[in-house]
């Protein structure tokens, strides 16, 4: 049995009931290991509103990997309205975080974590950030973490090359430009994450393969 890591989202709903979303990840590569539905809903099919720049083929992938893993969480919380106020407790090995927030913000955090770890070819670039998941991070925290990840990725890719430190120094000198680019990516929000990444394909670049 593979060693796994778990992040639990516990929801205190407006009607007094409680719901729980458990996300389990492979400890080595932090890919989502949750079982997918035996009978997925129609909207998980790849042909249903497939992203314009999706490289997956319907012949090999009947379902969108992100949508397939989102389905259980969406189904369990489908009674919520976006503006409902919910209590959310996020339990990780390192910490427990509790917030009172809108259902929209709560689901955004859950679905963003799923998207980064479910196998989507584009959002998989965010998997290393998901490994150090910071629930309900502010915009400034997200920008800072993204810039740091970008700089670390460039350093690891150039490690062992004579130009490695020069390239890293150049990136630091142009940090303001890097932050501005990162801000543009996140300004579009969760509604179009794939399109954002497509516009900035080199920005969030670190993958586990790069780091190996």
Buried (B, 14 or more C-beta within 10 A) or exposed (E): EEEEBEBBBBBBBEEEEEBEBEBBBBEEEBBBBBEBEEEBBEEBBBEEEEBEEBEBEEEEBEBBBBBBBBBBBBEEBEEBEEEBEBBBBBBBEEEEEEBEBBBBBBBBBBBBBBBBBBBBEBBBBBBBBBBEBBBBBEEEEBBBBBBEBBBBBBBBBBEEEEEBEEBBEEBEEEEEEBBEBBBEBBEEEBEEBBBBBEEBEEBBBBBBEBEE
